[in-house]
């Protein structure tokens, strides 16, 4: 269940909730939609386990107001987060992901200093910013072998 602060984003601010079935439509609206290409996805994590989720949820409206008209935002469904994290380079939650259509431009994990939000997001919204490189996947596989422990 989302926290009060996350519910405010979806109910009062009417930010959409996306999952693997509708995230592509959110990222790349039709050519006649009039929507901007830059988006922000909010990966909340479990607010009960991650206190910073509520902090980011409180800061997010201020970020959106600062970049009004240049950035659209959606909340990633809690049930879809684990499946979408690799695609959007999310390792730590909560995280804000900025993209230009389907290209991820940057990720801001946890709570940051206000100036860092302004600097990084402002930079990522500039024309010609290259997307983050795709991850190559794990380079080392670790297998555990050992004696079975009796209880």
N, C-alpha and C positions, 0 to 999 in steps of 0.2 A: 504494500500500500504506500503510495507516495506521501511525503510529508506535507504539512500545511503549506509551506513555502513553494514546493513544487506544484501543488494543486492550484495555487494562485496563478502560476504561469499558464497553466492549461485552461483554467476556468475563467479567471478575470481578464487575463491578457489574451486569451484565446489562441495560444501557441498550439500548433498541431502536434500530435503524438505520432511518431513514425516507427515502423518496424520493417522487417525485410520485404514485406509485400508492397509497401508504398513509399519507401525512402527514395527510390529512383525517380518517381514522379515528383516528389518534393524537390529533389536536387536539380532536375531539369524540366522546368515547366515548359509548356508549349510556347512557340514563338509569338503568339498573339496574346499571351497572358499578361504582359506588362510587368512581370515580376523580374527583380534583379537576379543576376547570376550567382552572387555570393550568398552563401548560407552558413549558419552556425548550428551545429547539433550539440545538444546538452546530454551527455552520458552521466546520469546521476549516481549510479550505484545505489546501494541500499542506504537510505538516510539514517536508519537506525544504527548502522555500523560505521557510517562515514559522516561524521559531524560537519565536515566541510561542504557537504552537499547543500545544506541549508544556507551556508554563507554564499556559495556561488549562486544559488537561486535568488538571493536577495540582491546580489550585485548585477545579475543578468539584465534586469529591466533598465538599469542605468547604462549598461553597455549598449543595449539596443536603442535607447534614446539618443546616445551620443552618435551612433552610426545609422541613425534613422534614414531610411530611403536607400541605404547602400548594402543592407544585410537583412536577410530573412532568417528566422530561427524556428527550430522544432525541438521537442523533447523526444529522446529515444526511449521507446517502451522498455520497461525493466525486463520483460520477458525476452526481448530481442537483443539486449545489450551484449551478451556473450557471443552471439553469432555475428554481430556487426563490429565488435571491437577490432578484430584483425584488419578488416577492410579499411577502417578509418584510423589506423595506427594508435589506437587507445590501449594503454597499458595500465594506467592508474586512473582510479575514479575518485571523485568526479572529474570530468574533463569536458572542455569546450573544443569542438573541432570546427575549423573554418575551412570552407571549400569554395571552389568556383566550379559550379555544376558538379560533376562527379570527381573532380580533381581535388584531393586533400592538399591544402596549402600549409596548414599548421595545426598543432594541438597544444592547448594550454591545460595541463593537469593541475588539480587541486586549486587552492586559493592563491592568487597572485597579488602583487602590489598593483594598485590602480594604474600607475604609469606603465607597467608592463603590459596590461591589457590594452591600453591606448596605443602604445608603440607597436606591439606585435600585430594586433588586429589592423591597425592603420596601414602597416607595411603590407600585410597579406591582401588588403583590398586594392592595392595599387595595380595598375595594368602591367602585364608582362611578368608577374611573379611566377616562377616555375613551381610546379607541384612537388610535393615530397616524393622522394624516390620510393618505389615499391619495395617492400621487404622481400629479401631473398629467402626467408624462412630460417629455421634453425640450422646452424652449421655443425653442431655437435649433438649427438643423441646420447642420452645417459640412460643406461639400463642398470637396474639394481638387481643384484644376485646375492643371496646370502642364506643363512640358515633360517629355517622356519622357527618362529618363536611360539612356544606353547603357553597357553593362558592358564 
